[in-house]
Amino acid sequence: MSKLSPLHASAPVTLYHDGHCPFCQWEVAWLQKHRHRERIRLVDIQEEGFNAAATNRTFEELMGQLHLKDSNGNWYIEMDASRALYAVLGYRRLVRLSCLPGLQGVMNAGYRFFARRRIRLGRWWVKRRSSDGW
């Protein structure tokens, strides 16, 4: 795939997310209210009855990295999944900006850093929010 391939994701897309992750819950809530929500199908991989094998991925793969599949059957993984999602939602300029040399590498590395720590960070975030009275 080229650096700009997420710009070519075809709607509707299917976003596979971890329904137990506080950050994922927050973003899914925002996506469900988005004006272009019909362009997205949300699949909670933690939901009872979810069958990872039907995606030709393992549950561990789906838990470890964000996965998005477009209507043409193309898979986007990690930061490219976010880029494809936001391109489909109409934020193409931001996606194009995130694909610039240098910035793309920093964002990809930032995503990998966050993804490995999202559970721990999510617990901290929830605890902090509840102690601050949010």
CORCOR-V737553 format. One record per residue. N is the residue number from 1. RES is the residue in three letters. PSI is psi in degrees with one decimal (none if undefined). Layout:
[[N/RES/PSI] [N/RES/PSI]]
This chain:
[[1/MET/146.8] [2/SER/168.3] [3/LYS/-27.4] [4/LEU/7.0] [5/SER/-32.0] [6/PRO/-23.6] [7/LEU/-16.6] [8/HIS/10.4] [9/ALA/137.5] [10/SER/128.0] [11/ALA/152.2] [12/PRO/152.7] [13/VAL/156.0] [14/THR/120.6] [15/LEU/121.2] [16/TYR/117.2] [17/HIS/160.7] [18/ASP/105.6] [19/GLY/-9.6] [20/HIS/-12.4] [21/CYS/122.7] [22/PRO/-37.8] [23/PHE/-39.7] [24/CYS/-41.9] [25/GLN/-43.2] [26/TRP/-47.0] [27/GLU/-40.1] [28/VAL/-41.1] [29/ALA/-40.9] [30/TRP/-43.3] [31/LEU/-36.5] [32/GLN/-19.7] [33/LYS/-8.1] [34/HIS/146.1] [35/ARG/-19.2] [36/HIS/31.2] [37/ARG/-22.1] [38/GLU/-11.7] [39/ARG/-3.6] [40/ILE/136.4] [41/ARG/124.7] [42/LEU/128.1] [43/VAL/117.2] [44/ASP/112.7] [45/ILE/-10.0] [46/GLN/-9.7] [47/GLU/140.0] [48/GLU/135.6] [49/GLY/-8.7] [50/PHE/133.1] [51/ASN/99.0] [52/ALA/-35.3] [53/ALA/-29.1] [54/ALA/-17.1] [55/THR/-3.2] [56/ASN/26.7] [57/ARG/159.9] [58/THR/159.6] [59/PHE/-39.7] [60/GLU/-40.3] [61/GLU/-46.2] [62/LEU/-34.0] [63/MET/-32.4] [64/GLY/-26.3] [65/GLN/148.1] [66/LEU/135.4] [67/HIS/138.0] [68/LEU/136.3] [69/LYS/130.6] [70/ASP/176.8] [71/SER/-13.6] [72/ASN/1.4] [73/GLY/6.7] [74/ASN/135.0] [75/TRP/139.7] [76/TYR/132.5] [77/ILE/150.7] [78/GLU/-134.9] [79/MET/-30.6] [80/ASP/-28.6] [81/ALA/-43.3] [82/SER/-43.1] [83/ARG/-45.9] [84/ALA/-41.9] [85/LEU/-49.6] [86/TYR/-29.6] [87/ALA/-44.2] [88/VAL/-32.3] [89/LEU/-5.0] [90/GLY/7.7] [91/TYR/46.7] [92/ARG/-36.2] [93/ARG/-42.0] [94/LEU/-41.3] [95/VAL/-44.9] [96/ARG/-43.1] [97/LEU/-41.7] [98/SER/-10.7] [99/CYS/-0.4] [100/LEU/142.9] [101/PRO/141.2] [102/GLY/-62.1] [103/LEU/-38.2] [104/GLN/-45.9] [105/GLY/-40.7] [106/VAL/-43.9] [107/MET/-40.0] [108/ASN/-44.6] [109/ALA/-40.9] [110/GLY/-41.3] [111/TYR/-47.7] [112/ARG/-40.5] [113/PHE/-48.5] [114/PHE/-45.9] [115/ALA/-38.5] [116/ARG/-21.7] [117/ARG/7.5] [118/ARG/-34.6] [119/ILE/-50.4] [120/ARG/-45.1] [121/LEU/-37.7] [122/GLY/-42.4] [123/ARG/-44.7] [124/TRP/-44.3] [125/TRP/-45.7] [126/VAL/-44.6] [127/LYS/-43.8] [128/ARG/-43.6] [129/ARG/-41.8] [130/SER/-32.8] [131/SER/-23.1] [132/ASP/-6.9] [133/GLY/23.9] [134/TRP/none]]
